[in-house]
């Protein structure tokens, strides 16, 4: 036994993670792939890594020092279960099996329970940063037992991205906590991407600027409070010209967004938890809407407003869009952190929200300057019920809200879809409201279903005899 860590599954993410591990002082990496040719290919291409190449699970287990630790990097789904079964056969109590794929956290909870019964540790681990992150330093979100963190902690710290001197990895919480947090990361990623896309679309349609010119706007924004990886790569994508046609690439790419499911999981889970992640939901649905050409083609001639968007003061309009983007982004993160808090309460995890915001500062897709402000907010008030009520965000929203409202109303008047901008604003105003029309909904529910209501002026649960003499009686609480 010579290796302190193993990797199973050597597609792009697995091989890049294995190379990252091997490049760090103190690590020796055992590798295994179902097709042995892949293993040999990686060994051949990277002799400097000093991989311990193995051809069977028995050999793989024998090559690892105890407690053994292996990271599975295979496509999420049934393949993961097959690899887990194979590893459980050759591992011993105290060893550690890590799933580094984008597994659904409820699968991770199920698998952790089953594997724990054998005495082996099972860790569901979120890894963000794409191919390059896996190779050079991802943001890592492990769940699982405290015992497994003792062994894994130093190894993961050695490969994680570093933000302001701190490695972007923390033990998020037990069993499925790591995959839950990675899921919400992806939900925020969806919202962030949709908001950027809406900003681009409004500027393009409102000002007639070319993609290359709008790239400069994003590059400029990336030097301010919006500084982030997604803004940076947006400028890169907008600058790209298609080699075969000489047209901006963004005009050649089919406008139907794909999705592998993590955004939908975030929304489904939020619905179950009763957490309003409306910005994330709109971003997910916007991808769905884009991907129905049969619906879009029969809808093209639906009536719209008479006039196109006209902008008089282009610079002021672009600044309004920037502020609308910033405000909506605050909402997206606030909603995402709300979901993590609710998930932690539901599943019994103790998740340090400040620590989560810190490990997202580097390596991951949603890395942004702004995460420092989130870390500050939780450092000041760890149990903050609504992130956007922290002083920094209140100030930012105060600065942005007029512009945000102008942009949402301008977009609506001109018939330009801005689902994430407008739903974020509606959420914000919903939170702010003294009274909500939820009172009327309670009245309606009581009318047709005797679902009862509470009163603002006294304790108890009440029902009006709607089909009788319409007097009010005290009733059992039925919610
Ligand atoms: C990351 C990403 C990654 C995700 C892709 C694709 O954090 O590195 O979130 O895990 O799989 O971004 O996601 P969609 O195909 O759903 O857009």
Boltz pocket constraint, residues with backbone or C-beta under 6 A from the ligand:
constraints:
  - pocket:
      binder: B
      contacts: [[A, 102], [A, 127], [A, 128], [A, 129], [A, 130], [A, 186], [A, 189], [A, 258], [A, 259], [A, 260], [A, 261], [A, 262], [A, 263], [A, 364], [A, 365]]
      max_distance: 6.0
